[in-house]
């Protein structure tokens, strides 16, 4: 069994720009910049034969390369935020990719996580902070609404294994799937 997900890796310059912004946000706990990614399909714990079937399904997909634009920040958790993230500008190509890879995983026999897809890059994950910290965080997120580094091209999808550890999860690439140009 492996705990896996399909994601989109980020270029180094975008990762660096996000790390600077992350530093400026008063989050109780931050994700290491090397873990920044955009999850497409989370499969969770998967037996190896099923993982091989999903890998084969994704390996034959033909998806055109496209660009993404980060557009500000957001919080998940409502009144008790638990996640701070970089938001993405609406992108039909990203939504089409999401549908295509999820459908291929289901045809291979997997059961992807059934949450509503909200494209984001997690910057911090934490227990709900006290009200004063929540207010500072909400204010900083609102002030960062204009953060929009240059659009960046996506050239591949990556199958990651998520390994738990004392300092949080590490993500190890298992396979790469080039997007067509």
Steps between C-alpha positions, in 0.01 A plus 500: 500500500610851420338832589500691169367797308538652156627855510654780304846609608590869501790678330777615736430872446132457594595288802743776611239776454251297706761441772550877537125560524462208740759660729293822507177323601454456878428126485541282810663225289647507149555229239860472377530670158639180346159339561301766308296337224154497349313177576288367212377164632551362850473121508608433860619149593510291183607136456789460256301317226243782495777761502651332195160507321455871578857572388432329167176699458675832562802404292294485178306826553564774248452835668625826347741715701354821638582790732370589846477829686513534879256762620510595869446287808220334691409305811313173542306442820256792520499666843766254616760500221719191473670551164653803328549469125598678181197523271501445126326706236212312333635281221288277273806291399568419866139396556507282185822337622340434838201327341717296264743364760224428750298312238808297396568408865139385547512291181815332637306404814611774744270706719639855505412725790152641438552859621400791281807603303637839607834571327751622759856470628516434874736739679412407858294241687431555871250460783251789517691793655372730776270785386773767504726289276206415273425872456864579411508209256170600335627859463832385348319267256271788394800731452666236281206491258711679239780243510529370144842383385546437127301213352698179480490211257416148609686234309428183701293328766671310781387194694618563857522266795420675828725383783409604855772612733567694818523831313199442275455320173772463238404452137706261288446495121416150373418579134481799267248550220598763242232730366498528121624813326 
